[in-house]
Amino acid sequence: MTSTDLVTALRASLGGRWAHVREHTRKEFDAELLLPDPSLSIEAQRDRVNEQMRMLAGSQYARAGFPAVAGGSDDIGASVTAFEMLGHTDLSLLVKAGVHWGLFGGAVTNLGTTRHHETVLPQIISLELPGCFAMTETGHGSDVQSLGTTATYDPTSDEIVVHTPTASARKDYIGGAARDARMAVVFAQLVTGTPDEPLRHGVHGVLVPLRDDTGAALPGITIEDCGPKMGLNGVDNGRLTFDQVRVPRTNLLNRYGDIGPDGSYTSPIENPTRRFFTMLGTLVRGRISVAGGAGAATRTALSIAIRYADVRTQFAAPGSDDEVCLLDYRTHQRRLLPALATSYALAYAQNDLVSLMHDVQSALLSDTPPDEHRQRELEALAAGVKVMSTWHATRTIQECREACGGAGYLAENRLPSLKADTDVFTTFEGDNVVLLQLVAKGLLTSYRDAFGDLDALGTLRFVARQVASTVAERTSARTWGMRLADARPRRPEEGNLLDRAVLLRLLADREQHVLGGLARRMRAAAKPGADLFAVFNDAQDHVLLAARAHVERVVAESFARGVDECPDPAARALLDRLCTVHLLHGLEQERAWYVEHGRLTAARSRTVTGLVNTACAQLRPDALDLVDGFGIPDAWLAAPLLHPLP
């Protein structure tokens, strides 16, 4: 098999359900127009991103994720995949497009109804109505339920009055608000009733015009520019304050809560807490898109660093006049190749996540009754993959920068901007630590009702059944799942640590043990008089560990499934070795836990580093094919360091 054939097979496997979208964007997106220019002033960068947005507005992908009634093509997965591909270009464009079409347009799509879809969405798709997503406040970021902005219905004028009651309720960091947005979806506490007897209905979204045709702020609206940032300076982040701003009652995005002309409030979801989380859950596309963008940026950095390491030489071996290629040094392999393997793992997990999102949200838009189990699964998976992808981006892009030495510090070689532009992704669309708590709470919810009837041993067995059934559901019946069942040594350290099934079993076993321990700690909350907050707060370290163990296992399974579903034998064999590197490196990072809990002996643990070294050495000849398998066109990399002087 030629290298070209192998790369083609890798690219097809990694492309996922919307591989055709990736291929089309590679041909359609013009690198010269879409790549960043760090030499420009902030205002010039903003102008350039606006030009790029207008170009995107003319493409099929601007409308892909919207309903047909508004001129869209009902293909949410295609929209998010195309957005992910922008992560290889200017990340300011990725964020600006994500705010406008993904967050602003997504909120109108998922929280609005026909009256909004037929009137507002066509203008959003065409970019005739640039918009922003005004959720975060100076005093509230992660705690959306406690937002301070109010939206009070006035029955005398049939209007909703949007107001910022305190300085901490100012909308902050809002992408697009500082300069270009003409309308915002403002998230605020909805209030009906009378001043003497107000009725509060929780957070809802309201469409609020921000500027007139000349670009001036409308009466009652104060707009400030957040100014220069660490990165993403092509995005005009701003602050919004509302002083008794009136909008028509019909500007309420009313899919999950509506106000009638008589001032009565109605909702298809009676429980206010459930209603809030249902509304918030429909906006998960933004979190998924951030994960995808972070993954694309990381793959770009790895492509630059590994290609550079294959041509850059340093020092000669004793007795030789030829300098050694950087990628032939074991230390360099260790810096880059495990990260390459994890990037593949996360790409397969992202594909699974986008596919699940497409199916769940397409059903919602067709008015199919929501499948709450799948919706919760989607929210937890989106949170977990976003955490892993963005933290991996932060670590890996920095490692790539250092691995390229002084050349990696030059703006022309893109690594500095990739580092600066992705750093906010760890807190954008949800702080990673908070999201891990969300994942852990979701895991506990699945067997919460059983706590009261189970003693400690019974709870542990219940957790074991939950994990085992989840593994079975996610496993291909004729491939590694059968090997997993067959490869159950009495003691994990007896298994072959180069066997993918054994490594996967260790991950599942770790998740089972950690979740079981957390469940037992949480049972203390059921005791009469227990301080629920104190119990959960005291277990924070355990909560985060349980979430990480779960997400790491799920991502590893996605990778293993992707390997087994690859139809090309040569590509499948290479991916199998790459998956082993990912799993071994993860085991190496967590050796202390496995030794402390009797899953590995100290002697067995000491062999892991040697196994990783050997696996990296064996992978080195295929490193270029693997980065080429990412499918990033050469013109998109645009790093002069890849073309060294003769």
C-alpha positions as CSV (number, residue, x, y, z in Angstrom):
1,M,0.0,0.0,0.0
2,T,1.4,3.4,-0.9
3,S,1.7,6.2,1.6
4,T,-0.9,8.2,-0.4
5,D,-3.4,5.3,-0.2
6,L,-2.8,4.9,3.5
7,V,-3.3,8.7,4.1
8,T,-6.5,8.5,2.1
9,A,-7.8,5.6,4.2
10,L,-6.9,7.4,7.4
11,R,-8.6,10.6,6.3
12,A,-11.8,8.6,5.3
13,S,-11.9,6.9,8.7
14,L,-11.3,10.1,10.7
15,G,-13.9,12.0,8.5
16,G,-16.9,10.4,10.2
17,R,-20.5,10.6,9.2
18,W,-19.9,14.0,7.5
19,A,-16.6,13.2,5.7
20,H,-18.1,14.6,2.5
21,V,-18.5,18.0,4.3
22,R,-14.9,18.0,5.3
23,E,-13.8,17.3,1.7
24,H,-16.0,20.0,0.3
25,T,-14.7,22.6,2.8
26,R,-11.1,21.7,1.9
27,K,-11.9,22.7,-1.7
28,E,-14.2,25.6,-1.0
29,F,-12.5,27.5,1.8
30,D,-9.9,29.9,0.4
31,A,-6.9,29.8,2.8
32,E,-5.6,33.2,1.6
33,L,-8.9,34.8,2.7
34,L,-9.5,32.8,5.8
35,L,-6.1,32.6,7.5
36,P,-5.3,35.2,10.2
37,D,-3.0,38.1,9.8
38,P,-1.5,38.9,13.2
39,S,0.3,42.0,11.8
40,L,-3.0,43.8,11.5
41,S,-4.4,46.3,14.1
42,I,-7.3,45.1,16.2
43,E,-9.7,47.2,14.2
44,A,-8.3,45.8,10.9
45,Q,-8.6,42.3,12.3
46,R,-12.2,42.9,13.0
47,D,-12.8,44.3,9.5
48,R,-11.1,41.2,8.1
49,V,-13.3,38.8,10.1
50,N,-16.4,40.7,8.9
51,E,-15.3,40.2,5.3
52,Q,-14.8,36.5,6.0
53,M,-18.2,36.3,7.6
54,R,-19.8,37.8,4.4
55,M,-18.0,35.2,2.4
56,L,-19.3,32.4,4.6
57,A,-22.8,33.8,4.4
58,G,-22.8,32.9,0.8
59,S,-21.9,29.3,1.4
60,Q,-24.2,26.3,1.9
61,Y,-23.0,25.8,5.4
62,A,-24.3,29.1,6.8
63,R,-27.8,27.7,6.3
64,A,-27.1,23.9,6.8
65,G,-28.1,23.9,10.5
66,F,-31.3,25.8,10.2
67,P,-34.9,24.5,9.5
68,A,-36.1,24.3,6.0
69,V,-39.0,26.7,6.8
70,A,-36.4,29.4,7.2
71,G,-34.4,28.5,4.1
72,G,-32.1,26.1,5.8
73,S,-31.3,22.5,4.9
74,D,-32.0,20.7,8.3
75,D,-28.5,19.3,8.5
76,I,-27.2,20.2,11.9
77,G,-24.3,17.7,11.7
78,A,-23.1,19.2,8.5
79,S,-23.2,22.7,10.0
80,V,-21.2,21.8,13.1
81,T,-18.7,19.8,11.0
82,A,-18.1,22.7,8.7
83,F,-17.7,25.0,11.7
84,E,-15.1,22.6,13.1
85,M,-13.1,22.9,9.9
86,L,-12.9,26.6,10.4
87,G,-10.8,25.7,13.5
88,H,-7.9,25.1,11.0
89,T,-8.1,28.8,9.8
90,D,-8.7,32.0,11.7
91,L,-10.0,31.2,15.2
92,S,-11.5,34.7,15.4
93,L,-13.6,33.8,12.4
94,L,-14.5,30.5,14.1
95,V,-15.8,32.2,17.2
96,K,-17.5,35.0,15.3
97,A,-19.3,32.6,13.1
98,G,-20.1,30.4,16.1
99,V,-21.6,33.3,18.0
100,H,-23.8,34.5,15.1
101,W,-25.0,31.3,13.4
102,G,-24.4,28.9,16.3
103,L,-25.4,30.7,19.5
104,F,-27.6,33.6,18.3
105,G,-29.1,31.6,15.4
106,G,-29.2,28.4,17.5
107,A,-31.1,30.1,20.3
108,V,-33.7,31.5,17.9
109,T,-34.0,28.1,16.3
110,N,-34.3,26.0,19.4
111,L,-36.1,28.4,21.8
112,G,-38.2,30.2,19.3
113,T,-41.3,29.2,17.4
114,T,-42.7,29.6,13.9
115,R,-43.2,33.4,14.3
116,H,-39.4,33.7,14.9
117,H,-38.4,31.1,12.4
118,E,-40.2,32.7,9.5
119,T,-39.2,36.3,10.2
120,V,-35.9,36.4,12.0
121,L,-34.0,33.3,10.9
122,P,-33.8,34.1,7.2
123,Q,-32.1,37.4,8.2
124,I,-29.7,35.6,10.5
125,I,-28.8,33.0,7.8
126,S,-28.0,35.7,5.2
127,L,-26.1,37.9,7.8
128,E,-28.6,40.7,7.1
129,L,-29.2,40.8,10.9
130,P,-25.9,40.3,12.7
131,G,-26.5,39.1,16.2
132,C,-25.0,38.1,19.6
133,F,-25.8,35.9,22.5
134,A,-26.2,37.8,25.7
135,M,-26.1,35.3,28.6
136,T,-23.0,35.8,30.7
137,E,-23.1,38.6,33.2
138,T,-20.3,40.3,35.2
139,G,-21.5,38.6,38.3
140,H,-22.8,35.3,36.9
141,G,-21.1,33.1,34.3
142,S,-21.5,29.4,35.1
143,D,-24.6,30.0,37.4
144,V,-27.0,30.9,34.6
145,Q,-30.0,30.2,36.8
146,S,-29.1,33.2,39.0
147,L,-28.8,35.8,36.3
148,G,-29.7,39.3,37.4
149,T,-31.1,40.8,34.2
150,T,-34.9,41.1,34.3
151,A,-37.6,40.9,31.6
152,T,-40.9,42.1,33.0
153,Y,-44.1,42.0,31.1
154,D,-46.1,45.3,31.1
155,P,-49.8,44.4,30.2
156,T,-50.7,48.1,29.7
157,S,-48.5,48.3,26.6
158,D,-48.2,44.6,25.7
159,E,-44.4,44.9,26.0
160,I,-41.5,43.2,27.8
161,V,-39.3,45.6,29.7
162,V,-35.6,44.4,29.8
163,H,-33.6,45.9,32.6
164,T,-30.1,45.7,34.2
165,P,-30.9,46.2,38.0
166,T,-27.3,46.1,39.3
167,A,-23.7,46.6,38.0
168,S,-23.1,42.8,38.4
169,A,-26.1,42.1,36.1
170,R,-24.3,43.8,33.1
171,K,-23.9,41.4,30.2
172,D,-20.2,40.9,29.7
173,Y,-17.7,39.4,27.2
174,I,-20.5,39.2,24.6
175,G,-19.0,38.4,21.2
176,G,-20.2,40.7,18.5
177,A,-21.7,43.2,20.9
178,A,-19.0,45.8,20.8
179,R,-19.3,46.8,17.2
180,D,-21.3,44.6,14.7
181,A,-24.3,43.0,16.3
182,R,-27.7,44.6,15.6
183,M,-29.7,42.3,17.9
184,A,-29.2,40.1,20.9
185,V,-30.8,37.1,22.5
186,V,-30.9,38.4,26.0
187,F,-31.3,35.9,28.8
188,A,-33.2,37.3,31.7
189,Q,-35.5,36.5,34.6
190,L,-39.0,36.6,33.2
191,V,-41.5,38.3,35.4
192,T,-45.3,38.7,35.1
193,G,-48.0,39.7,37.5
194,T,-48.1,43.1,39.3
195,P,-45.4,45.1,41.0
196,D,-47.0,44.2,44.3
197,E,-47.4,40.5,43.5
198,P,-44.7,39.6,40.8
199,L,-44.7,36.1,39.4
200,R,-41.2,34.9,38.5
201,H,-40.8,32.2,35.9
202,G,-37.0,31.8,35.6
203,V,-34.5,32.5,32.9
204,H,-35.9,32.9,29.3
205,G,-34.5,34.4,26.1
206,V,-35.8,37.6,24.6
207,L,-34.9,39.2,21.3
208,V,-33.6,42.8,21.9
209,P,-32.6,45.1,19.1
210,L,-29.3,46.9,19.9
211,R,-28.5,49.4,17.2
212,D,-30.2,51.5,14.5
213,D,-29.4,51.4,10.8
214,T,-26.4,53.8,11.4
215,G,-24.9,51.5,14.0
216,A,-25.7,53.8,17.0
217,A,-27.0,52.2,20.2
218,L,-30.7,52.4,20.6
219,P,-32.3,54.4,23.5
220,G,-31.8,52.7,26.9
221,I,-28.9,50.6,25.8
222,T,-25.3,51.2,26.8
223,I,-22.6,49.4,24.8
224,E,-18.9,49.2,25.9
225,D,-15.9,47.5,24.2
226,C,-14.0,44.9,26.3
227,G,-10.9,46.0,24.5
228,P,-7.7,44.0,23.7
229,K,-7.7,40.4,24.9
230,M,-5.1,37.6,25.2
231,G,-6.3,36.4,21.8
232,L,-9.2,36.4,19.4
233,N,-8.8,40.1,18.7
234,G,-10.8,39.8,15.5
235,V,-13.9,39.3,17.7
236,D,-15.5,42.4,19.1
237,N,-16.4,41.4,22.6
238,G,-18.5,43.9,24.4
239,R,-20.6,44.8,27.4
240,L,-24.4,45.5,27.4
241,T,-26.5,47.4,30.0
242,F,-30.2,47.8,29.6
243,D,-32.2,50.7,31.2
244,Q,-35.9,49.9,31.0
245,V,-35.7,48.8,27.3
246,R,-39.1,47.9,25.8
247,V,-39.6,45.2,23.2
248,P,-42.8,43.6,21.9
249,R,-44.2,40.7,23.9
250,T,-43.7,38.5,20.7
251,N,-40.0,39.0,21.0
252,L,-40.0,36.4,23.8
253,L,-38.5,33.1,22.5
254,N,-41.6,31.1,23.5
255,R,-41.0,27.4,22.7
256,Y,-40.8,26.5,26.4
257,G,-42.6,29.4,28.0
258,D,-45.1,32.0,26.6
259,I,-47.0,35.1,27.8
260,G,-50.5,35.6,26.5
261,P,-52.0,39.1,25.7
262,D,-53.8,38.9,29.1
263,G,-50.4,38.5,30.9
264,S,-50.9,34.8,31.7
265,Y,-47.8,32.6,31.6
266,T,-48.0,29.1,30.1
267,S,-45.4,26.4,29.5
268,P,-45.4,22.8,28.3
269,I,-43.1,22.0,31.2
270,E,-44.7,22.7,34.5
271,N,-41.6,22.2,36.7
272,P,-39.5,25.4,36.6
273,T,-36.2,23.6,37.3
274,R,-36.8,21.0,34.6
275,R,-38.0,23.7,32.2
276,F,-34.7,25.7,32.8
277,F,-32.5,22.7,32.2
278,T,-34.5,21.7,29.1
279,M,-34.0,25.1,27.6
280,L,-30.4,25.2,28.5
281,G,-29.9,21.7,27.1
282,T,-31.1,22.7,23.6
283,L,-28.2,25.2,23.5
284,V,-25.6,22.4,23.7
285,R,-24.5,23.0,20.1
286,G,-22.2,25.8,21.2
287,R,-20.3,23.6,23.7
288,I,-19.9,20.9,21.0
289,S,-18.7,23.4,18.5
290,V,-16.0,24.7,21.0
291,A,-14.8,21.2,21.4
292,G,-14.6,20.7,17.7
293,G,-12.8,24.0,17.1
294,A,-10.3,23.2,19.9
295,G,-9.6,19.8,18.3
296,A,-9.0,21.3,14.9
297,A,-6.6,23.9,16.3
298,T,-4.7,21.2,18.1
299,R,-4.4,19.1,15.0
300,T,-3.1,22.2,13.1
301,A,-0.4,22.7,15.8
302,L,0.6,19.0,15.8
303,S,0.8,19.1,12.0
304,I,3.2,22.0,12.1
305,A,5.3,20.7,14.9
306,I,5.6,17.1,13.7
307,R,6.4,18.2,10.1
308,Y,9.0,20.6,11.4
309,A,10.5,17.9,13.6
310,D,10.8,15.7,10.5
311,V,13.0,18.2,8.7
312,R,14.8,20.1,11.5
313,T,18.1,18.5,12.6
314,Q,20.2,19.1,15.6
315,F,23.5,17.5,16.8
316,A,25.3,14.6,15.2
317,A,25.6,11.2,16.6
318,P,29.1,10.1,17.7
319,G,31.2,9.1,14.7
320,S,28.8,10.7,12.2
321,D,28.8,13.9,10.3
322,D,25.0,14.0,9.8
323,E,22.9,15.8,12.3
324,V,20.0,13.9,13.8
325,C,16.4,14.7,12.9
326,L,14.5,16.0,15.9
327,L,11.7,13.4,15.5
328,D,14.3,10.6,15.9
329,Y,15.0,11.7,19.4
330,R,13.0,9.7,22.0
331,T,12.3,12.9,24.0
332,H,10.8,14.6,21.0
333,Q,8.7,11.5,20.1
334,R,7.4,11.5,23.7
335,R,6.5,15.2,23.5
336,L,4.5,14.9,20.3
337,L,3.4,11.3,19.5
338,P,1.2,10.6,22.5
339,A,-0.5,13.9,21.9
340,L,-1.0,12.9,18.3
341,A,-2.7,9.7,19.5
342,T,-5.0,11.5,21.9
343,S,-5.9,14.0,19.1
344,Y,-7.1,11.0,17.0
345,A,-9.0,9.7,20.0
346,L,-10.8,13.0,20.6
347,A,-11.6,13.4,16.9
348,Y,-13.4,10.0,16.9
349,A,-15.2,11.0,20.1
350,Q,-16.2,14.3,18.5
351,N,-17.6,12.5,15.5
352,D,-19.7,10.3,17.8
353,L,-20.8,13.4,19.7
354,V,-21.9,15.4,16.6
355,S,-23.8,12.4,15.3
356,L,-25.7,12.0,18.6
357,M,-26.4,15.8,18.6
358,H,-27.7,15.7,15.1
359,D,-30.1,12.9,15.8
360,V,-31.4,14.4,19.1
361,Q,-31.8,17.9,17.9
362,S,-33.3,16.9,14.5
363,A,-36.0,15.1,16.4
364,L,-36.7,18.2,18.6
365,L,-37.0,20.4,15.5
366,S,-39.5,17.9,14.0
367,D,-41.6,18.2,17.1
368,T,-40.9,14.6,18.1
369,P,-41.4,14.2,21.8
370,P,-38.0,14.6,23.5
371,D,-36.1,11.6,24.6
372,E,-34.9,12.8,27.9
373,H,-32.5,9.9,28.4
374,R,-30.7,10.7,25.1
375,Q,-30.8,14.4,25.8
376,R,-29.1,13.9,29.2
377,E,-26.5,11.6,27.5
378,L,-25.9,14.3,24.9
379,E,-25.4,17.0,27.5
380,A,-23.0,14.9,29.6
381,L,-21.0,13.8,26.6
382,A,-20.8,17.3,25.3
383,A,-19.5,18.6,28.6
384,G,-17.0,15.8,29.0
385,V,-15.6,16.0,25.4
386,K,-15.4,19.8,25.6
387,V,-13.3,19.5,28.8
388,M,-10.9,16.9,27.4
389,S,-10.6,18.7,24.0
390,T,-9.9,22.1,25.4
391,W,-7.5,21.1,28.1
392,H,-5.7,18.9,25.5
393,A,-5.5,21.9,23.2
394,T,-4.0,24.1,25.9
395,R,-1.3,21.5,26.8
396,T,-0.5,20.3,23.3
397,I,-0.3,23.6,21.5
398,Q,2.1,24.8,24.2
399,E,4.2,21.6,23.8
400,C,4.2,22.1,20.0
401,R,5.3,25.7,20.5
402,E,8.2,24.6,22.7
403,A,9.1,21.8,20.4
404,C,9.7,24.2,17.5
405,G,12.0,26.4,19.6
406,G,12.4,30.0,18.5
407,A,10.6,29.4,15.3
408,G,7.6,28.4,17.2
409,Y,7.6,31.8,19.0
410,L,7.3,33.7,15.7
411,A,3.7,34.9,14.9
412,E,4.3,34.0,11.2
413,N,4.4,30.3,12.2
414,R,0.9,30.4,13.7
415,L,1.7,28.6,16.9
416,P,1.5,31.8,19.1
417,S,-1.9,32.7,17.8
418,L,-3.2,29.1,18.1
419,K,-2.0,29.2,21.8
420,A,-3.5,32.6,22.6
421,D,-6.8,32.1,20.6
422,T,-7.6,28.7,22.2
423,D,-6.7,29.5,25.8
424,V,-10.2,30.9,26.5
425,F,-11.8,27.7,25.3
426,T,-11.2,26.1,28.7
427,T,-13.7,28.6,30.2
428,F,-15.7,29.6,27.1
429,E,-19.1,27.7,26.9
430,G,-18.6,26.5,30.5
431,D,-15.7,26.5,32.9
432,N,-14.1,23.0,32.6
433,V,-14.1,22.3,36.3
434,V,-17.8,23.2,36.6
435,L,-18.5,21.0,33.5
436,L,-16.8,18.0,35.1
437,Q,-19.1,18.4,38.1
438,L,-22.0,18.4,35.7
439,V,-20.7,15.1,34.2
440,A,-20.4,13.6,37.7
441,K,-23.9,14.7,38.7
442,G,-25.3,13.1,35.6
443,L,-23.6,9.8,36.4
444,L,-25.0,9.9,40.0
445,T,-28.5,10.7,38.7
446,S,-28.7,7.4,36.9
447,Y,-28.8,5.4,40.1
448,R,-29.7,8.2,42.6
449,D,-33.1,6.6,43.4
450,A,-31.4,3.4,44.4
451,F,-29.3,4.9,47.1
452,G,-31.9,4.8,49.9
453,D,-32.4,1.0,49.6
454,L,-28.8,-0.1,49.1
455,D,-26.1,-0.6,51.7
456,A,-22.5,0.2,50.8
457,L,-21.8,-3.2,49.1
458,G,-25.1,-3.1,47.3
459,T,-24.4,0.4,46.0
460,L,-21.0,-0.8,44.7
461,R,-22.6,-3.7,42.9
462,F,-25.2,-1.4,41.4
463,V,-22.5,0.9,40.1
464,A,-20.7,-2.1,38.6
465,R,-23.8,-3.2,36.8
466,Q,-24.3,0.4,35.5
467,V,-20.8,0.6,34.1
468,A,-20.9,-2.9,32.6
469,S,-24.2,-2.3,30.8
470,T,-22.9,1.0,29.5
471,V,-19.8,-0.7,28.2
472,A,-21.9,-3.4,26.5
473,E,-24.2,-0.8,24.9
474,R,-21.3,1.1,23.4
475,T,-19.3,-1.9,22.2
476,S,-19.3,-3.6,18.8
477,A,-20.5,-7.1,19.5
478,R,-18.1,-8.9,17.2
479,T,-14.9,-6.9,17.8
480,W,-13.1,-5.6,20.8
481,G,-16.1,-6.1,23.1
482,M,-15.8,-9.8,22.8
483,R,-12.0,-9.6,23.3
484,L,-12.8,-7.5,26.4
485,A,-15.0,-10.3,27.8
486,D,-12.4,-12.9,27.0
487,A,-9.4,-10.9,28.4
488,R,-10.5,-10.8,32.0
489,P,-7.5,-11.8,34.1
490,R,-8.1,-12.5,37.7
491,R,-5.7,-9.7,38.4
492,P,-5.4,-6.8,35.9
493,E,-1.6,-6.8,36.1
494,E,-1.6,-10.4,34.7
495,G,-2.9,-9.1,31.4
496,N,-0.7,-8.1,28.5
497,L,-0.5,-4.3,28.6
498,L,0.0,-4.1,24.9
499,D,-3.4,-5.7,24.5
500,R,-6.0,-3.0,23.7
501,A,-8.8,-5.0,25.4
502,V,-6.8,-5.2,28.7
503,L,-6.1,-1.5,28.6
504,L,-9.7,-0.7,28.0
505,R,-10.7,-3.0,30.9
506,L,-8.4,-1.2,33.2
507,L,-10.1,2.1,32.3
508,A,-13.6,0.6,32.9
509,D,-12.4,-0.9,36.1
510,R,-11.0,2.5,37.3
511,E,-14.3,4.2,36.5
512,Q,-16.3,1.5,38.3
513,H,-14.2,1.8,41.4
514,V,-14.2,5.6,41.6
515,L,-17.9,5.9,40.9
516,G,-18.6,3.3,43.6
517,G,-16.6,5.2,46.1
518,L,-18.3,8.5,45.2
519,A,-21.7,6.9,45.5
520,R,-21.0,5.7,49.0
521,R,-19.8,9.2,50.0
522,M,-23.0,10.7,48.5
523,R,-25.1,8.4,50.6
524,A,-24.2,10.5,53.6
525,A,-26.4,13.2,52.1
526,A,-29.4,11.0,52.7
527,K,-29.0,11.1,56.5
528,P,-31.5,13.2,58.4
529,G,-30.1,16.7,59.0
530,A,-27.2,16.3,56.6
531,D,-25.9,19.5,55.0
532,L,-26.2,18.6,51.3
533,F,-23.9,21.4,50.2
534,A,-21.2,20.4,52.7
535,V,-21.4,16.8,51.7
536,F,-21.0,17.6,48.0
537,N,-18.4,20.3,48.6
538,D,-16.3,18.0,50.7
539,A,-16.2,15.4,47.9
540,Q,-15.2,17.8,45.1
541,D,-11.9,16.0,44.5
542,H,-13.7,12.7,44.2
543,V,-16.4,14.2,42.0
544,L,-13.8,15.5,39.5
545,L,-11.9,12.2,39.5
546,A,-15.1,10.3,38.8
547,A,-16.0,12.5,35.9
548,R,-12.5,12.3,34.4
549,A,-12.4,8.6,34.7
550,H,-15.8,8.3,32.9
551,V,-14.9,10.7,30.1
552,E,-11.5,9.0,29.5
553,R,-13.2,5.7,29.2
554,V,-15.8,6.9,26.8
555,V,-13.2,8.7,24.6
556,A,-11.1,5.5,24.5
557,E,-14.1,3.5,23.5
558,S,-14.8,5.9,20.6
559,F,-11.2,5.5,19.4
560,A,-11.4,1.7,19.7
561,R,-14.7,1.6,17.8
562,G,-13.2,3.9,15.1
563,V,-10.3,1.5,14.7
564,D,-12.4,-1.5,14.3
565,E,-14.8,0.1,11.9
566,C,-12.0,1.3,9.6
567,P,-12.4,-0.9,6.4
568,D,-8.8,-0.6,5.2
569,P,-6.5,-3.3,6.7
570,A,-3.3,-1.2,6.6
571,A,-4.9,1.9,8.1
572,R,-6.7,-0.2,10.7
573,A,-3.4,-1.8,11.8
574,L,-1.7,1.6,12.1
575,L,-4.7,3.0,14.0
576,D,-4.6,0.0,16.3
577,R,-1.0,0.9,17.2
578,L,-1.9,4.5,17.6
579,C,-4.8,3.6,19.9
580,T,-2.4,1.6,22.0
581,V,-0.1,4.6,22.4
582,H,-3.1,6.7,23.6
583,L,-4.1,4.0,26.1
584,L,-0.6,3.3,27.4
585,H,0.2,7.0,27.8
586,G,-3.0,7.5,29.8
587,L,-2.1,4.5,32.0
588,E,1.3,6.0,32.5
589,Q,-0.2,9.3,33.6
590,E,-2.4,7.6,36.2
591,R,0.1,4.9,37.4
592,A,-0.1,6.1,41.0
593,W,-3.9,5.4,41.2
594,Y,-3.5,2.0,39.6
595,V,-0.8,1.0,42.1
596,E,-2.5,2.5,45.1
597,H,-5.7,0.6,44.3
598,G,-4.0,-2.8,43.6
599,R,-4.7,-2.7,39.8
600,L,-0.9,-2.8,39.0
601,T,2.0,-4.0,41.0
602,A,4.9,-1.6,41.5
603,A,7.1,-3.8,39.3
604,R,4.4,-3.9,36.6
605,S,4.0,-0.1,36.8
606,R,7.7,0.4,36.2
607,T,7.4,-1.3,32.8
608,V,4.8,1.1,31.4
609,T,7.2,3.9,30.5
610,G,9.4,1.5,28.6
611,L,6.3,0.3,26.7
612,V,5.4,3.8,25.8
613,N,8.9,4.5,24.6
614,T,8.9,1.4,22.4
615,A,5.4,2.2,21.0
616,C,6.5,5.7,20.1
617,A,9.6,4.5,18.4
618,Q,7.5,2.0,16.4
619,L,5.1,4.8,15.5
620,R,7.8,7.3,14.4
621,P,8.1,6.1,10.7
622,D,4.3,6.6,10.3
623,A,4.2,10.1,12.0
624,L,3.9,12.1,8.8
625,D,1.2,9.8,7.4
626,L,-0.7,10.2,10.6
627,V,-0.6,14.0,10.5
628,D,-1.5,13.9,6.8
629,G,-4.5,11.8,7.8
630,F,-5.9,14.9,9.5
631,G,-6.6,16.2,6.1
632,I,-5.4,19.7,6.6
633,P,-4.4,21.2,3.2
634,D,-0.8,22.5,3.0
635,A,-2.1,26.0,2.2
636,W,-4.0,26.1,5.5
637,L,-0.9,25.5,7.6
638,A,1.0,28.5,6.1
639,A,4.0,28.2,8.4
640,P,7.3,29.3,6.9
641,L,9.2,27.0,9.3
642,L,8.0,24.1,7.3
643,H,10.1,25.3,4.4
644,P,13.7,25.5,5.9
645,L,16.5,27.2,4.1
646,P,18.7,24.8,2.0
